[in-house]
Amino acid sequence: QVQLVESGGGLVQPGGSLRLSCAASRTIFSIDDWYWYRQAPGKQRELVAAITGDGSTNYADSVKGRFTISKDNAKNTLYLQMNSLKSEDTAVYYCNLKSLLLGDYWGQGTQVTVSS
């Protein structure tokens, strides 16, 4: 069993930055894949960014060039650096771990609000 605890959300003005973290409760295998999703009010959950076990990254077109996903295997922690934030980035952000050995786990979500 793995618990994922997210932090770093909050209220930020347009153009500002936030860094989300997602800490796992146990050792995660470096080969596992991590994801960040978000869900805005009245909308479906969407994939924001992904990082595979070999470090390859992918981003939704809407965040390319502004968001950076990374992980620290030693700390079992996933990050999402969000720059140049826009009002349309307002959503609850969720981290997701897909591990072949451990299973599929989700964080509880952290609210990001971009508003002046």
N, C-alpha and C positions, 0 to 999 in steps of 0.2 A: 504494500500500500504506500502511495506517495501523496503527500499534501503539497500543494503549490500555493504560496502566499505572495500576493502581489502588493506592491507599494509604489508610491511616487505620483499618483494621480492628484488632481486638484484643479483650481481655477487659474487660468492664465489668459493674458490679453492676446489678441491676434498678433502674430509675428513673434511671439514668445517661444520658449522651449520648456520641455519637461523630459525627465528620464524615468521611465517605468522599470521596475525590477520585479522579478518573479523567482522566489527562492524555493527550492525543493527541500523536502524534509529528510531526504536520504540521498545517498550517492547515486548520481545519474550516470549512465554509461555514455562515454563520449561519442558513441556511434548513434545515439538517439537523435531524433528530430524534434525541434521546438518550433512553435508557432505563436504569433500574436493575432488575435481576432478582435473585432470591435462590433458593437451593436448600438446603433442610434435609435432613439425613440421612434416606434412605428416602422422600423426597417429590419430586414433580416441581418443576422450575423454575417459579417464578411471577413475574409482573410486579409490581413494587413501585411504581414511579413512572415517569412519562414527562414530557418537556418538548419541545414542538414548536419549529419554527424561529421561530414568531411569539411564543414565550414562554408559550404555554398549557400548563398542567400538569394531570396526572391522577394519582390515587393509588388504590392498592388500599384497600378499605374498612378493612382491618385496620391500616393505618398512617395513615389520615387524621387530621389534627390533631396528629400526633406527628412525622412526617417532612416534610422540605421539600427538593424538588429544585430545583437552580439551575444555571446555567452562566455561564462567563465567556468570551465569544467571543474577547476579546483574548488570553487565555491558553490557549485551546483546551482548556478544562478543565470537567468536569462535577462537580457536588457532590451529596452527599446528607447533609443534616443530620438526625440521628436523635436525638430526645429521648424521654424517658419510656420507655426501652427495657424490654422484657419478655423473659422467658425464651423465649417463642415466636418472638422475632425472631432467635434464634440460627440462623445459616445462613452459607453462602458467598454473598457478594454480587458480582454481575457487572455491569459497565457494558456497554452496547451502543449502537453508533452505526449508524444507518441513513441513509446518504447516497445520494441519487439519482445523484450523479456519481462518488462514491468507492467505494460498495458497502456491505456489511454487515460490521461488525467487532465482536469481543468482547474484553473484557479477560480477564486470567488468573484473576480472582477474588480476593477478600480475605475472610478469615474474621472473622466477628463472633460472639462468644460472650458471652451475657448470663447471668451466674451469680453467686450470692453465695458 
